[in-house]
Amino acid sequence: MSDELADLKARYARLDLLYQVGTIIHSTLDPQEALQLILDQAVLVMRASSGSVVLLNPTSGLLEIHASMGLPPGAANLKLRMGEGITGWVALKGQPVRSGDVTQHPRYVKLREHARSELAVPLVVNGQVRGVLNVDSDRKDAFSAADQELLEALSLTATKVIQNTWLYEQLRLKARLFETLAAVGRTINSALNLDDALRVITHEACRMVQAKMCSLQMLDESREWLELRASYGAGKAYVEKPKLSVTESLLGTVVRRRKPIQVENVQVSNRYQSTEVARSEGLISLLSVPLVFAGEAIGTLSVYMDRPFKFSDEEIRILSALAELSAIAIEKARLYERVVDVEEQLRQNEKLSALGLLAAEVAHEIRNPLTVMKMLYHSLDLKFPGSDPRNKDARIIGEKMEHLNKIVEQILDFARTTEPTLLAVNINELVEELGLLVRHKLRNQNIQLIQKLTPNLPLVMADATQLEQAFLNLILNASEAMPTGGKLAVTSRVLHLPRDSEQPTHVMVEFSDSGAGMTEEQRRRAFTSVLSTTKAKGTGLGLAIVGRVVETHRGKLKIKSALGKGTSISITLPI
């Protein structure tokens, strides 16, 4: 009866001890702190001299000490292979080991001079051995079967804590990565220059996964070669290495398959083409993900570690998400560059049109006095004898006047406004597209573009190119009137002319700026001859072109302006 009572008391004491241990180790969510608490309580409960918590590193496959107590300095840096030592054997087999005299155990790896007994039990998480809990004693046969049972019960509690803290740490890591990803997305999309965007991408990718180096390769125009377009942390050898074939290189495989690839050690991989460069740069583990836009791969984003490393599924997903954002940012930067090119082309077209108009005006002004000169020359009826030298001079003067007249006619024929090709045009779409072209120019001048477009606007029969040129000239003219910034409002609406008409008859587009305004004389001569401009700056060609375009479209122009209050120019076109 006394034996049963003693056994019950011992069991109660152990249960109470386990409860206290569980309460203590559940007091934190920090993984490292939780492991140390587990070990401290294990050493205390087992009356041990020292102990350690050893966990399996999934990246290297080695067993590493994550928490220790009573071990000599430097022992925490020990790494064991699976099956090596008593600890490695427990991790490999998933079974506990109790040794009463470690000096006689063939697998023992000596860490302490005076250690004599060891008890090691596996830490099993979701059916897999993830580590080992060890306790040592300076006494022989220090641990009993009951101690082993208690330590195994403690390890069960410990593994639950480890699992919970790992889950918490993973969630915290995910949250941090997604916060970083969101911040990176904002940073990337704020870069409009392609080279700037690529530099930001490689820098942020390196920082996000704490890599040694990041590189971004893009397909060339032939789509046969990958060229290094940006890198962060790369040395001279990597930057100067030759471009990669899409069909033969490892990174080309990423492009072809549009799937991520990771290599544990590129320095010894027969799939990696630049092993010598990797050795000189200290690059070991690689993760490369494709840059995909609209279902088509345009390049690769690669990160390199300076140690053997196995990227988790979460890290691969995060880097792939960054690559998707990067592909969008790259296309956005490319589109912006194309927009700038188109805007510049429009400006060049404007200059050419203006030059043609100027030539026509000059030719027209020359033809009038030239006609008078011809009339006076013929009225003089200059006839001299054939032997008189003046006879030849008079003939040459007549011929040169005819020559000048032909030149003037040719200039007028060449510069004459081309008749518009009339097609159904949506004015709102034209204004919106033009707004995209000039938005950066206006933003740089601190000009706010306001569009007040009436929906479902009727179509007009017009030449879209000529109208776009006229609208562009009005916008550029308005921007010149607001050198320090302001507001430019573009409004469209339908008109009923006459007012009692049941159906809309015209469409009106109005451009209103908050600039310096015009004088009465400037308003009167705004759309007249190029040579009679009253502009303080520029040539006045833009508004003259607008006048010609509206005239050929059978439209009407109206201008309202006041000095210091701005200008409003409206174009009315028939439906």
Secondary structure, DSSP 8 states (H G I E B T S, - for coil): -HHHHHHHHHHHHHHHHHHHHHHHHTT---HHHHHHHHHHHHHHHHT-SEEEEEEE-TTT--EEEEEEES--TTGGG-EE-TTSHHHHHHHHH---EEES-GGG-TT-----TT--EEEEEEEEETTEEEEEEEEEESSTT---HHHHHHHHHHHHHHHHHHHHHHHHHHHHHHHHHHHHHHHHHHHHHT--SHHHHHHHHHHHHHHHHT-SEEEEEEE-TTSSEEEEEEEES--HHHHTS--EETTTSHHHHHHHHTS-EEES-TTS-TT-S-HHHHHHHT--EEEEEEEEETTEEEEEEEEEESS-----HHHHHHHHHHHHHHHHHHHHHHHHHHHHHHHHHHHHHHHHHHHHHHHHHHHHHHHHHHHHHHHHHHHHT----TTSHHHHHHHHHHHHHHHHHHHHHHHHHHHS------EEE-HHHHHHHHHHHHHHHHHHTTEEEEEEE-TT---EEE-HHHHHHHHHHHHHHHHHT-TT-EEEEEEEEEE-SSTT-SS--EEEEEEEE-S----HHHHHTTTS-GGG---SSS-SHHHHHHHHHHHHTT-EEEEEEETTTEEEEEEEEE-
